[in-house]
Amino acid sequence: MDRRTLIAGTLGAAVATPAVASGPTGGQGDAPALSISGVGLPVIEGGRVRNYVFVSLRLHMGAGRTPEQMRPKEAWFRDALVRAAHRTPFLIPGDWTRLDAAALQRSLMADSARIAGRGAVSRVEIVAQAPRRRTGMRAG
């Protein structure tokens, strides 16, 4: 095992636990947010799984919602992401190391209305994307 894999695995395990954040977030002031870390999503091209990308998200709460209210629903958010990634992959053509952030955000916003109710999540922020494999990622 090379050093990069060992370090990436250690860092991935450190951020794999969900955390609640409520603080200054990119111009949102003190908007409460629920952090979801370490969701492994497949990169599927040509009917084959080519790679996995581990995504960390931040769900910004709508009016009247708190992270404590949303924490029990985290498993449903994770499940909705994985199901959507298998149904319609968030593929960027020619790049197996990143996912289409805009498509991922749209999908999760649509599912959030079903999971937590309309207006429960005001915005989905992609915090980080970490591919499982970084080399040898050529389409074709």
URPEKA-V118627 format. One record per backbone hydrogen bond with DSSP energy under -1.0 kcal/mol. CO is the residue of the C=O (numbers start at 0). NH is the residue of the N-H. If there is no record, write none. Layout:
CO&NH / CO&NH
This chain:
1&5 / 2&6 / 3&7 / 4&8 / 5&9 / 6&10 / 7&11 / 8&12 / 9&13 / 10&14 / 18&34 / 20&32 / 24&27 / 31&60 / 32&20 / 33&58 / 35&56 / 38&54 / 40&52 / 42&49 / 42&50 / 44&47 / 47&44 / 50&42 / 51&131 / 52&40 / 53&129 / 54&38 / 55&126 / 55&127 / 56&35 / 57&124 / 58&33 / 59&121 / 59&122 / 61&64 / 65&69 / 66&70 / 69&72 / 70&73 / 72&76 / 73&77 / 74&78 / 75&79 / 76&80 / 77&81 / 78&82 / 79&83 / 80&84 / 81&85 / 82&86 / 83&87 / 88&90 / 89&99 / 91&94 / 99&103 / 100&104 / 101&105 / 102&106 / 103&107 / 104&108 / 105&109 / 106&110 / 107&111 / 108&112 / 110&114 / 111&115 / 116&119 / 119&61 / 122&59 / 124&57 / 127&55 / 129&53 / 135&137
